[in-house]
């Protein structure tokens, strides 16, 4: 039975990666100011359901799909790995709230606090990685005379905040409307 659950979890991870890829195609860029990453939503909900290991796998697969789609900017091999594989994989860190969410579901307690910190963890770690990449790889795009750390912080910090607010609200609404999505059927 454990092997069956593991296989089902990996299949779900692949399906959530595809769903994340599709969600990420919805354009929510506000000029060059910030973007809202909707692709994180299915990965985080899946991570609430299956935990951080499979959540990270789903995020990793989402990053691989992004790579093979060709819709990326390549500056170097390491930059591609950092921004499209590693940063996407950490979305699954939301799964560190999975055990608490499962307990609160069973006891019919409010999930919102756990959802908030879990979404915050995933979003801010992902965008911290993008911040570092912004300093290391994208500094030449900063306006003349602007500090590269400040530039990367403004671009990635605004994206992180917008993504946290929008994705957090959508994830909370989905979890409230369909809590069965968070449960694994044995």
N, C-alpha and C positions, 0 to 999 in steps of 0.2 A: 504494500500500500504506500510506503514512503517513496519508493521509486516512481510510482504512478503520480503522486503529488508533485514530485520534483520535475518530472517530465511536463506535467500540466503547467507548472509554474514557468518553465522555460518557453513553452508554447505561448502562454499569456504574455511573457516578456517580449517576445518577437512581435506579437500582435499590437501591444501597446507602443512599441517602437515605431511601427508603421503608422499607427494613429497619431503619435506625436509628430511624425514627419508631415502628415497631412495637416494637422492643426497649425504647424509652423509655417505652412504656406499661406495662411491668412495674413495679409499685410497689415501690420499694426505699427509701422514706423512713423514717427513724427519728425519728418525732415531728417536732418543729421543730428538731431538733438538726442533722441532715445528711441528704443524699440521695446515692444512688449512681447515676450516670448510665450505664446500660447502652447507651444509644444510641450512645455513642462507639465501641463495639467494632467494628461493621461499617465505620465510616468509617476507623478506624485501620488495619484489615486491608486495606481498599481502598487507602489511601494508601501502605501498604507495597508494594502491587502496582503502582500507577500513578504514584506520586510526589506531591509536595506540591501542584502546581497542580490536578490533578484531585481530589486529596483535599480541598482547600479548596473546590472547586466542590461536591463531595458534601456537605460540611458546611454550605455555604451553602444548598443545596437542602433539606437536613434542617431548617434554621432556617425556611425559607419554608413548608415543610409544617407545622411547629409553629405558625407564624403563622396560616395559613389554617384550621387545625383549631379555632381559637378558644380553645384551652386555654392562654391566656396571661394575664398580669396587665399591664394597660396603665396606666402612670403618665404617660407622655409619649411622643411620637413618637421622640425620641432614645433614651429608655430602651428602647423596643421594638427599635430598630435595634441598639443596643449588646448587649442581652442575648439577643436571639433571632436575629439575623442574624450579627453580627460574632462573638459568642462561640461560636456553633455552627460557623461557618466555620473558625475556627482549629483545630478538631479535626483538620483535614487537615494541620496542621503535622507530624504524626507521619510524613508522607511524606518529611521531610528525612532519615530513616534508610533510605529505599527503596533507594538505590544500594548502600549497605553491605550491606543485607539480601540484595539480589540477588547481590552478589559472594560473600557467605558461603554462600548457598544453593548456588551453583555449585561452591564449593570444599568443600562439606559441613562447614563450620565452625559453631560454636555461634552462634545468633542472639540469645541471651538478653540479653546486654549491650546490644546495639543496640535490641532491643525495649524494654528498660527505659528507656533514655534517650529514645527516641522517644515512648513513652507518657507519660513524665514531662513532656516538652516540651508535648505537646498538652493534657494534663490541667491542668497548672499555668498555662499561658497562658490557657486557657478560664476557670479559676476566678480568676485574677488580674483578668480583665475583670469577672467577677461581683463580686469584692471591691470594685473601683472603683465599680461600679454600686450596691453595697450602701451605700457611704459617701455617694454622691451622691443616690441615689433612695430608699433604704430606711431612712435614718437614723431616721425617726420610729417605726420598729418596734423600735428598741433599747429595752431596759428602762430605766426612769427612772434617771438618774444614771450609766448605763454609757457609756463612751467609744464613739463610733460606729465608730472605726477598729477597736477591739478587738472590738466586736460583729460587724462584717462579717468580720473575720479569723476569729473563732471559727466562724461559720456557714459561710463559704465555704472556710476552711482545712480544717475537718473533712470537708466534702464532697469537697474535692480529694484529701485523703489517703485517704479510703475508696474513692473512685472509682479512684485510682491503684492501690491494692492489688488490688481486685476485678477491675477491667478489665485491669490488667497481667497478673494470673494467668490470666484467661480468654483473653486474646489470646495469651499464651505457649503455653497448652495447645492452642489452635486451630492455631497455627503449627507446633507440634510434631506434632500428629496429622494435619494436612492441609497440608503445605508447598506442595502444588500450587496452593493458593489464592493464594499470593504470586507466582506466575509468570504472565506474560502469554504466551499462545501466539501465535506469529507466523503 
